[in-house]
Every structure is written in C-alpha cells, then in structure tokens.
Amino acid sequence: MTTTKFINCTPHTVVLNSGVSFPASGILPRVSNSFTEFDENGVCRVTYGDPVGLPEPKDGTLYIVSAMILAACPDRKDLVAPATGHPDCVRDNGRIVSVPGFVRN
C-alpha cells in the first residue's frame, strides 16, 4: 500500500471533518497579478503570472495549496486545495471550521 504525504502550503492549519489536521508548513507559494486601468464603470481586468515558491513534484507527496494556485497550475497533478465549496464543509458563523476533503485539477 502506498502512503501519501500531504504538505500544507497554505498559511493556516487545514482541518478535515474527520478531525485530521495539516499544520502550515511555512511554504507559501504565491501568484503575481497585474491590473488594467478601471473603466467608466469602475471595473478593471486582472491577469495572473506564474506561481513562485511552489515545490517541485515529489513521488508520494500531495501539496495542499490555495484554489488560486491550483487554478494557475492545471498540469500539476500533485496539487490539491481544500474543498471549501463542498456542501459538507463545516462552518461556524460563516467561518470555515473543517472541510470534507480536497479538490484537484
């Protein structure tokens, strides 16, 4: 049986509904962004650059990242994001307490 190691690359502990938690690792990948001028309606466009600070893929390892990092890396199969939009996500006064699992590309 293969054991998968999870490395949490978000700035906060991720807690699953099962009670398993993944503390922040200190690895914080980021995506740069740039904005156009605002139009007459007060709306601008944003474009995103390549992620920086993201570890290279490693066999048997999944990296927990933000949904933005996950979306910026459609070819990386070793990235997962907390399933914050899932109906089984647990919230307290709108704040996410735990998630049922992860999503991937």
N, C-alpha and C positions, 0 to 999 in steps of 0.2 A: 504494500500500500504506500502511495506517495503522500508525504506530508507537505502541505503548502504553508509557507511562511508569509505572513502579512506584515508589511511595513507601512505605518501610518504617516503619510506625507502631508497631513493637514495640521493646522496649529492647535487642534484640540483633541481630546480623547474621543474616539468613536465607540459607542456602546451599542451592542446588538440587543434585540428584545430578549434573547436567551440569557443575557447577563454577561456574556463575554465582552471584554473591552480591549481596545487597542490604543495604548497611550501614544501621544505625539512623539515622533522620532527626532524632531529637530530638523528634518529635511523638509524644506518648504519651496517646492517648485513654483515658479511664477510665470505669468504670461504678460508681455508688454502690450500696451494698447495705444492707439492714436485716434484723434478725433478730427472731424471736419469742422468747419465753421457752422454755427447754428443758422438754420434757415429762418424765414419770416414767421414760422410757427413755433420757433424755439426748439427745433428738432435737429440733431446732428447725427452723423453716422460714426460708428466706431469700427475699427479694424484691429485684429489681434495679431501679434507676432508669434514666433516660435517659443515654446516653453524653455525656460532656463532653470537649471538646478535639478533637473529630473534625472534620477539614477538610470544607468543603463540596465536593460533587461538582464535578469539572472534566473537560471533554471530553478523552479520550485518556489519562486517568490512572486507575490502579487503586491503591488503598491497601491495603497489607498490614497486617492487624490481628490481634489475638488471636481465638481461637474464641469467646470470651465477647462481645467487641464485635460480631463477625459475627452471632452469635445474637440480640443485642439490637437489630439493625438489619435486619430481614427485607426491608425495601423498598429498601435501598441496593444497587444492582447494581454499584457501583464498589468494593465491599469484597471482599477475598479473605483467606483465612487459610492458613497453611502446612498441607499435607496430612500432618500428623503421625501420623494413624492409618492411612495407606495402607500396604499390605504392602511397597511398595518404599522405604519410609522407611529410611534407613541409621542404625543405632545402634551405639555403642561402649560396652559395659558399661552398657546401658540409657539412655545419654545420646544425644539426637538429634544426629547429625552433619550430615545433609542430608535434604532432602525431594524427592520426585519432581516436585512442583508445588504448586498451590494448590487450595483448595475455595472455592466461593461459594454463596450462597443461591439 
